Amino acid sequence: MVNKRKLEARKRIALVAHDNKKKELIDWAIYNKTALSRHELVATGTTGKMLEEALDRSVKKLLSGPLGGDQQIGAMIAEGQVDVLVFFWDPMEAQPHDPDIKALLRLAVTWNIPFACDRATADFLLTSPLMHEAYTCIIPDYSTYIKREVK
């Protein structure tokens, strides 16, 4: 059985950045302001506030990452409420919520949504023709896992 989910032309993009990467994400968002204006944006707390100011537009703000915002975005991915994840994470600094970060990235892969963890990949993703049209993604079949017998 093939499970599919349609991503509309107007994508729901989650934006997340660690403290040392916030400026880079904001600079990227400003550079891509026109392209991002075609999409719905959701972000973790502080990043969302900074994006609203920089882009002069509304951004759905969740909790700060360490306070549960990463997990909120992960839940939104699992529920089909986020289509794309852009997460500028800092590979040079340990984070107190590293397990949450790993879980968020795992959910993006689990539900087969496009995601970028650096500026170059985010540029490729945002400039893809698929980003601005409807797209049907294939979701892996987890029925065997769901139906497994746990002893």
C-alpha positions, 0 to 999 in steps of 0.5 A: 500500500502506498500512502501519499500526502499532497503538499499544496503550492502554498507550503507550510514552512517551519523555520528553526535556528539555534542561537548562533545561527539565528542571524544567518537564518534571518539574513537568508529569510530577508534575501528570500522574502519574496519567495517566502511571502507565498508560503505560510511560516511557523517558527519556534519562539525567538526565531519567530519574533525575529522573523516577524520583525525582519520580514514585516509579516505574521509568523505563527510562533510556538514555544522556544526550542528548549521549552518544547518548540522543537517538539511542537514542530515535530508533532505538526510534522507527524500530523501533516501540518508542516510541509517543509522544515528549514532548521539552521542548527549549530553543529559546533555547540552542544545543545541542552535539548539535543534529543529534541533536535534529533527527534525533530530531524527523525520525524522529518525523515519519517514523514518524508518532508523536505528539509534543510539544515544549512543555507546552501540546501535551503537555497536549493530547496526554496528555488526548486520548481516543486516548492511553488507548485502542488507536490505529492509525496510518498509516505512510507508504509508503517502499517507493519510497524503499527500492527506489530504484536508487542509482548 
